[in-house]
């Protein structure tokens, strides 16, 4: 007699779903990657590590596939990188059937926040999610060279943190200069997007523009905001050139 005939169908479905989910989680854990930004932040803070964020298009992007094959799947990457980094995979595949709605929405939010223009894009960031290194595309470097370059960037983080630590003990214009020194290691636009509180401090500390920092960062801020509004305007009127031109003229 088949004993399964006496088990309710919904109970069987629940068991099957749980088994699939556990296999998925186990597979992710085996690869050493997480897919949740907040969990990556919490883990990085707890373990005193940085976050390696990979924005990818796993099932359609040739450079992403090459990076996965030649670097991310290699033993040197899987052994060395987790020593200093929490690995966070942010995927935007064509086939989204294996992703949760939360993962799909998370990619939209984070790709906008970090200004993703193409994949693969790799960020190295602190536990707060503030980047200190970025690379776009895949140059074809072998895994050992790729890993060595990423590990070398921990030196950039150390320089940034040293400048910020000195700033904690300073005040006024001198503090503004030290904060700006820390930000100089990061792309200007990325600094404005992800170090907003630091930028605000610099502008406030150099309120009279004695060091020229208020003018610099206020100007950059206006420029980035204008660029963002311009892009939104162009997207909103993409089907009507005459409307786009009128909207741009109004914005200017």
Secondary structure, 3 states (H helix, E strand, C coil): CCHHHHCCHHHHHHHHHHHHHHHHHHHHHHHCEECCHHHHHHHHHHHCCEEEEEEECCCCCHHHHHHHHHHHCCHHHHHHHHHCEEEEEEECCCCCCCCCHHHHHHHHHHHHHCCCCCCCEEEEECCCCCEEEEEECCCCCCHHHHHHHHHHCHHHHHHHHHHHHHHHCCCHHHHHHHHHHHHCCCCHHHHHHHCHHHHHHHHHHCCCCCCCHHHHHHHHHHHHHHHHHHHHHHHHCCCCHHHHHHHHHHHC
